[in-house]
Amino acid sequence: MEKKTLFQLQLYPNYYDVILEPIDLKMIAKKVLDNEYRTPDDMDRDVTLLVNNAKTFNEPKSPIYKVRIVNDILAKVCQLLN
């Protein structure tokens, strides 16, 4: 994947220096639609990566950092699907 597809590098020029394994919701959605996830745990790993990337790149007080709440909800959904 081309790095420019995730972020406007002009706004975040150091993103790919900080985040070594980028992922976004579009990539996760595509994997869902293409049936690439074999188990809920596979999807949970990507969602966790997404959240961890957001927490790594953003400041703790930012709304994006606080997205961990969404991750907790998705983790519970994945547990129910197991």
N, C-alpha and C positions, 0 to 999 in steps of 0.2 A: 504494500500500500504506500502511496505517496504521502509523505508527511503533511503536505499542504492541505490534504483533505480533512484533517481534524481541526486545525486552528489557522487563523490568519497569523502567519509568522511575524508580520509587522507589529502586531499588538503584543505578542509573547515570544520575542526572539530567542529566549533561552529555554523555552519549554522542552525541546528535545535534548537539551543538555541535562535537564533535571529528570525528566520522565523517560526511562529507557524502554518501557513497553507500553506505548500509548494504545488506548482503546476509547471508543465513544459509544453512545447509545445506538447510533445508526449501525455500527458494526455488530452490536449485540442483537439488534432487531433483525438484521440480515441473517445472522446465524440461526435465529429462531425460525424465520420464514423458510430457510433452506434446510431445516431439520438437522443442523450440525451438532446440536447438543444431544448427547446420548442419554444423559441423566440430568436431573435438576442440579446436582452438585457441579456439573460442568458449567452450567449457566451461572451458578452462584460464584464460581471462581472468577468469571469475567466481570460480574457485577462488583465483586469485592475489589478486583483490580481497578475498576473505574473509580470506586470510592477512594481507594488508597492513593491513586494518582491525584485525585482532586485534593485530598488532604495534604499530600506531599507538596503540591505546587502552590496551594493557596494558604493564606494566613489563617490561624486558628479562629479568629473572630469573623471571618467572611462567611456569607450565606452558603457558599459552595462547600466550604469545609464542613459545615454542619449537615451536609447531605447524608451523613452516617445514619441518621434516623431512617432515611429511605432504605439504606442497606439493611438495617435491622428488620424492617417490614418485609423486604424481599427475601431475606433469609428465612423468616417464618413461613412465607408462602412456599418456598422450596422445601422446607421440612414437611409441610402438609402434603406436598406432591409425592414425597417419598413413600 
